[in-house]
Amino acid sequence: MKILAELYRFRKRFPLIPYFAGRLLIMALMLFLLGFAVFGLMKLAPGDIVDQVIMQQMMSSTESRSRIQQAQQDFSGEWAESLRKELGLDKPFYVQYFRWLKQVLVDHDLGVSLISRAPVSYLISSRLLNSVVLNLISLVIITVFSFFLGVYFSSKAGTGPDLAVTFFALVFHAFPGILLLILLQLFASLTGLFPVTAYPFFPFSDAPVRFVFSYSHHIFLPLLAAFLGGVGGTLRMIRATMLDQLGQPYITSLRSRGIAEWKVHFNHAFKNTLNPYITGSANLLADLFSGSLIMEILFSYPGIGRLMYEAVMQQDVNLVLANLMSISFLVLLGMVISDVCLALVDPRIHYGKEGA
């Protein structure tokens, strides 16, 4: 009972810590179920990694047709079964999944790629940073422009420029992202103003300053696509929240005291737009990560989305699971961070306290 009493007092004193711990436990459970479901879906797909290896060897063979057919029979027989047994693919999918999970949690090893035989941790670490950097840049740009335009045009509600911006924001919000990427790819190919690839041809270590300028040039069109696709919904949300706040009685009271209009906007109404944005920022980050998959394929960007696509096409289960867990972990962690930031920004929110 004494321990329970101490825990209760700790929970009353630091309500955010138990809430954060609970969210982490829920996140771990969601990752477990997500990995289990994806592993099962991968097993339902026709063929497996051994069939991919056999196909690659058949495609690379330069022998006559009869020799290829004979080799195909050899590969498809005992050799294929022995390879499946060596990789553990002869076991039920749930046995394979729990074996993989034990290897990750106990041995801290993500395994090796079944195709390239390279360590999965190395393949992910070499690609994950590229995707995180690109999506964080997109998130910052969308946030800055959305707040600036949303706050500004909320003071111009009903005017011609406000109606025009609202209309185009709605159009780009509803415009198919893949079609926009294809149009930008065609624009880069026809005009030559921008590269058709989204990553420089030389590494950062060779020339850091030159790499930064070259990288900015290469990712301009992908950033433009992410901006046009994401700014519409965020801008409209901030504008609508500002208009709602400007119609509240406390704003009328502030204006009656002779407070300057810009102070009313930025010192009072603007603060209340942070709550819905923080709530929606996690969904925006998830949309950016999901949308970057198509972008990385079209613009040959070496990110984790492209790595995921290659792993799924080759049915490389180890690489698919590790990729999926990495992306899902980042998205779920972003949601937890957004909830914590919401509690820190809004004093009315007290997680874990009675009567909150």
Contacts in CASP RR format, 6 or more apart in sequence:
PFRMAT RR
TARGET T0000
AUTHOR 0000-0000-0000
METHOD contacts of the structure
MODEL  1
MKILAELYRFRKRFPLIPYFAGRLLIMALMLFLLGFAVFGLMKLAPGDIV
DQVIMQQMMSSTESRSRIQQAQQDFSGEWAESLRKELGLDKPFYVQYFRW
LKQVLVDHDLGVSLISRAPVSYLISSRLLNSVVLNLISLVIITVFSFFLG
VYFSSKAGTGPDLAVTFFALVFHAFPGILLLILLQLFASLTGLFPVTAYP
FFPFSDAPVRFVFSYSHHIFLPLLAAFLGGVGGTLRMIRATMLDQLGQPY
ITSLRSRGIAEWKVHFNHAFKNTLNPYITGSANLLADLFSGSLIMEILFS
YPGIGRLMYEAVMQQDVNLVLANLMSISFLVLLGMVISDVCLALVDPRIH
YGKEGA
10 17 0 8 1.000
10 18 0 8 1.000
11 18 0 8 1.000
11 352 0 8 1.000
12 353 0 8 1.000
15 350 0 8 1.000
15 351 0 8 1.000
15 352 0 8 1.000
15 353 0 8 1.000
16 340 0 8 1.000
16 343 0 8 1.000
16 351 0 8 1.000
18 352 0 8 1.000
19 339 0 8 1.000
19 343 0 8 1.000
19 351 0 8 1.000
19 352 0 8 1.000
20 336 0 8 1.000
20 340 0 8 1.000
23 336 0 8 1.000
23 339 0 8 1.000
24 336 0 8 1.000
27 329 0 8 1.000
27 332 0 8 1.000
27 333 0 8 1.000
27 336 0 8 1.000
30 328 0 8 1.000
30 332 0 8 1.000
31 325 0 8 1.000
31 328 0 8 1.000
31 329 0 8 1.000
31 332 0 8 1.000
32 101 0 8 1.000
34 324 0 8 1.000
34 325 0 8 1.000
34 328 0 8 1.000
35 97 0 8 1.000
35 321 0 8 1.000
35 324 0 8 1.000
35 325 0 8 1.000
36 94 0 8 1.000
36 97 0 8 1.000
38 320 0 8 1.000
38 321 0 8 1.000
38 324 0 8 1.000
39 93 0 8 1.000
39 94 0 8 1.000
39 96 0 8 1.000
39 97 0 8 1.000
39 100 0 8 1.000
39 317 0 8 1.000
39 321 0 8 1.000
40 93 0 8 1.000
40 97 0 8 1.000
42 93 0 8 1.000
42 315 0 8 1.000
42 317 0 8 1.000
42 320 0 8 1.000
43 93 0 8 1.000
45 315 0 8 1.000
47 315 0 8 1.000
48 84 0 8 1.000
48 89 0 8 1.000
48 315 0 8 1.000
49 87 0 8 1.000
49 89 0 8 1.000
49 114 0 8 1.000
49 115 0 8 1.000
49 314 0 8 1.000
49 315 0 8 1.000
49 316 0 8 1.000
49 317 0 8 1.000
50 80 0 8 1.000
50 83 0 8 1.000
50 84 0 8 1.000
50 87 0 8 1.000
50 89 0 8 1.000
51 315 0 8 1.000
52 115 0 8 1.000
52 314 0 8 1.000
52 315 0 8 1.000
53 83 0 8 1.000
53 115 0 8 1.000
54 72 0 8 1.000
54 75 0 8 1.000
54 76 0 8 1.000
54 80 0 8 1.000
57 71 0 8 1.000
57 75 0 8 1.000
58 68 0 8 1.000
58 71 0 8 1.000
58 72 0 8 1.000
58 75 0 8 1.000
61 67 0 8 1.000
61 68 0 8 1.000
61 71 0 8 1.000
63 71 0 8 1.000
81 90 0 8 1.000
84 90 0 8 1.000
87 114 0 8 1.000
88 96 0 8 1.000
88 99 0 8 1.000
89 96 0 8 1.000
91 99 0 8 1.000
96 317 0 8 1.000
100 317 0 8 1.000
100 318 0 8 1.000
100 321 0 8 1.000
103 109 0 8 1.000
103 110 0 8 1.000
103 111 0 8 1.000
104 110 0 8 1.000
109 121 0 8 1.000
110 119 0 8 1.000
110 120 0 8 1.000
110 121 0 8 1.000
110 124 0 8 1.000
110 318 0 8 1.000
110 322 0 8 1.000
111 119 0 8 1.000
111 120 0 8 1.000
111 121 0 8 1.000
111 318 0 8 1.000
111 322 0 8 1.000
112 118 0 8 1.000
112 119 0 8 1.000
112 120 0 8 1.000
112 318 0 8 1.000
113 119 0 8 1.000
113 120 0 8 1.000
113 123 0 8 1.000
113 311 0 8 1.000
113 316 0 8 1.000
113 318 0 8 1.000
113 319 0 8 1.000
114 316 0 8 1.000
114 317 0 8 1.000
114 318 0 8 1.000
114 319 0 8 1.000
115 314 0 8 1.000
115 316 0 8 1.000
115 319 0 8 1.000
116 123 0 8 1.000
120 318 0 8 1.000
120 319 0 8 1.000
120 322 0 8 1.000
121 322 0 8 1.000
123 307 0 8 1.000
123 319 0 8 1.000
124 304 0 8 1.000
124 307 0 8 1.000
124 322 0 8 1.000
124 323 0 8 1.000
124 326 0 8 1.000
126 302 0 8 1.000
127 302 0 8 1.000
127 303 0 8 1.000
127 304 0 8 1.000
127 305 0 8 1.000
127 306 0 8 1.000
127 307 0 8 1.000
128 303 0 8 1.000
128 304 0 8 1.000
128 326 0 8 1.000
130 199 0 8 1.000
130 301 0 8 1.000
130 302 0 8 1.000
130 303 0 8 1.000
130 304 0 8 1.000
131 289 0 8 1.000
131 292 0 8 1.000
131 296 0 8 1.000
131 303 0 8 1.000
131 304 0 8 1.000
131 305 0 8 1.000
132 330 0 8 1.000
134 219 0 8 1.000
134 222 0 8 1.000
134 223 0 8 1.000
134 292 0 8 1.000
134 301 0 8 1.000
134 303 0 8 1.000
135 226 0 8 1.000
135 285 0 8 1.000
135 288 0 8 1.000
135 289 0 8 1.000
135 292 0 8 1.000
137 219 0 8 1.000
137 223 0 8 1.000
138 223 0 8 1.000
138 226 0 8 1.000
138 227 0 8 1.000
138 288 0 8 1.000
139 281 0 8 1.000
139 284 0 8 1.000
139 285 0 8 1.000
139 288 0 8 1.000
141 223 0 8 1.000
141 226 0 8 1.000
141 227 0 8 1.000
142 226 0 8 1.000
142 227 0 8 1.000
142 230 0 8 1.000
142 231 0 8 1.000
142 234 0 8 1.000
142 284 0 8 1.000
143 234 0 8 1.000
143 277 0 8 1.000
143 281 0 8 1.000
145 227 0 8 1.000
145 231 0 8 1.000
145 235 0 8 1.000
146 231 0 8 1.000
146 232 0 8 1.000
146 233 0 8 1.000
146 234 0 8 1.000
146 235 0 8 1.000
146 238 0 8 1.000
146 277 0 8 1.000
147 238 0 8 1.000
147 273 0 8 1.000
147 277 0 8 1.000
149 165 0 8 1.000
149 231 0 8 1.000
149 235 0 8 1.000
149 239 0 8 1.000
150 235 0 8 1.000
150 238 0 8 1.000
150 239 0 8 1.000
150 242 0 8 1.000
151 238 0 8 1.000
151 239 0 8 1.000
151 242 0 8 1.000
151 265 0 8 1.000
151 266 0 8 1.000
151 270 0 8 1.000
151 273 0 8 1.000
153 161 0 8 1.000
153 162 0 8 1.000
153 165 0 8 1.000
153 166 0 8 1.000
153 239 0 8 1.000
154 238 0 8 1.000
154 239 0 8 1.000
154 242 0 8 1.000
154 243 0 8 1.000
154 246 0 8 1.000
154 265 0 8 1.000
155 246 0 8 1.000
155 261 0 8 1.000
155 265 0 8 1.000
156 162 0 8 1.000
157 239 0 8 1.000
157 243 0 8 1.000
165 235 0 8 1.000
166 236 0 8 1.000
166 239 0 8 1.000
169 231 0 8 1.000
169 232 0 8 1.000
169 233 0 8 1.000
169 235 0 8 1.000
169 236 0 8 1.000
170 232 0 8 1.000
170 236 0 8 1.000
172 228 0 8 1.000
172 229 0 8 1.000
172 230 0 8 1.000
172 231 0 8 1.000
172 232 0 8 1.000
173 229 0 8 1.000
173 230 0 8 1.000
173 232 0 8 1.000
173 233 0 8 1.000
173 236 0 8 1.000
175 228 0 8 1.000
175 229 0 8 1.000
177 225 0 8 1.000
177 229 0 8 1.000
177 291 0 8 1.000
177 294 0 8 1.000
178 294 0 8 1.000
180 225 0 8 1.000
180 228 0 8 1.000
180 229 0 8 1.000
181 222 0 8 1.000
181 225 0 8 1.000
181 294 0 8 1.000
181 295 0 8 1.000
181 298 0 8 1.000
181 299 0 8 1.000
182 298 0 8 1.000
184 221 0 8 1.000
184 222 0 8 1.000
184 224 0 8 1.000
184 225 0 8 1.000
185 196 0 8 1.000
185 221 0 8 1.000
185 298 0 8 1.000
185 299 0 8 1.000
187 193 0 8 1.000
187 194 0 8 1.000
187 221 0 8 1.000
188 194 0 8 1.000
188 195 0 8 1.000
188 196 0 8 1.000
188 221 0 8 1.000
189 196 0 8 1.000
194 217 0 8 1.000
194 218 0 8 1.000
194 220 0 8 1.000
194 221 0 8 1.000
195 217 0 8 1.000
195 218 0 8 1.000
196 299 0 8 1.000
196 300 0 8 1.000
197 218 0 8 1.000
197 299 0 8 1.000
197 300 0 8 1.000
197 301 0 8 1.000
198 218 0 8 1.000
198 219 0 8 1.000
198 221 0 8 1.000
198 222 0 8 1.000
198 295 0 8 1.000
198 296 0 8 1.000
198 299 0 8 1.000
198 300 0 8 1.000
198 301 0 8 1.000
199 215 0 8 1.000
199 218 0 8 1.000
199 219 0 8 1.000
199 299 0 8 1.000
199 300 0 8 1.000
199 301 0 8 1.000
199 302 0 8 1.000
200 211 0 8 1.000
200 214 0 8 1.000
200 215 0 8 1.000
200 218 0 8 1.000
202 210 0 8 1.000
202 211 0 8 1.000
202 214 0 8 1.000
203 211 0 8 1.000
204 211 0 8 1.000
219 301 0 8 1.000
221 299 0 8 1.000
222 292 0 8 1.000
222 295 0 8 1.000
222 299 0 8 1.000
222 301 0 8 1.000
225 295 0 8 1.000
226 288 0 8 1.000
226 291 0 8 1.000
226 292 0 8 1.000
226 295 0 8 1.000
230 284 0 8 1.000
230 287 0 8 1.000
230 288 0 8 1.000
234 277 0 8 1.000
234 284 0 8 1.000
237 276 0 8 1.000
237 277 0 8 1.000
237 280 0 8 1.000
238 273 0 8 1.000
238 276 0 8 1.000
238 277 0 8 1.000
241 272 0 8 1.000
241 273 0 8 1.000
241 276 0 8 1.000
242 265 0 8 1.000
242 269 0 8 1.000
242 270 0 8 1.000
242 273 0 8 1.000
245 251 0 8 1.000
245 268 0 8 1.000
245 269 0 8 1.000
245 272 0 8 1.000
245 273 0 8 1.000
246 264 0 8 1.000
246 265 0 8 1.000
246 269 0 8 1.000
250 268 0 8 1.000
251 264 0 8 1.000
251 268 0 8 1.000
251 269 0 8 1.000
254 264 0 8 1.000
254 268 0 8 1.000
255 261 0 8 1.000
255 264 0 8 1.000
274 345 0 8 1.000
274 346 0 8 1.000
275 342 0 8 1.000
275 345 0 8 1.000
275 346 0 8 1.000
278 338 0 8 1.000
278 341 0 8 1.000
278 342 0 8 1.000
278 345 0 8 1.000
279 338 0 8 1.000
279 342 0 8 1.000
280 338 0 8 1.000
281 338 0 8 1.000
282 331 0 8 1.000
282 334 0 8 1.000
282 335 0 8 1.000
282 337 0 8 1.000
282 338 0 8 1.000
285 330 0 8 1.000
285 331 0 8 1.000
285 334 0 8 1.000
286 331 0 8 1.000
289 327 0 8 1.000
289 330 0 8 1.000
289 331 0 8 1.000
292 301 0 8 1.000
292 303 0 8 1.000
292 305 0 8 1.000
293 305 0 8 1.000
293 306 0 8 1.000
293 308 0 8 1.000
293 309 0 8 1.000
295 301 0 8 1.000
296 302 0 8 1.000
296 303 0 8 1.000
296 305 0 8 1.000
296 306 0 8 1.000
296 309 0 8 1.000
297 305 0 8 1.000
297 306 0 8 1.000
297 309 0 8 1.000
300 306 0 8 1.000
304 323 0 8 1.000
304 326 0 8 1.000
304 327 0 8 1.000
305 323 0 8 1.000
305 327 0 8 1.000
307 319 0 8 1.000
307 323 0 8 1.000
308 320 0 8 1.000
308 323 0 8 1.000
308 324 0 8 1.000
308 327 0 8 1.000
310 316 0 8 1.000
311 319 0 8 1.000
311 320 0 8 1.000
311 323 0 8 1.000
312 320 0 8 1.000
342 349 0 8 1.000
343 349 0 8 1.000
343 350 0 8 1.000
343 351 0 8 1.000
349 356 0 8 1.000
350 356 0 8 1.000
END
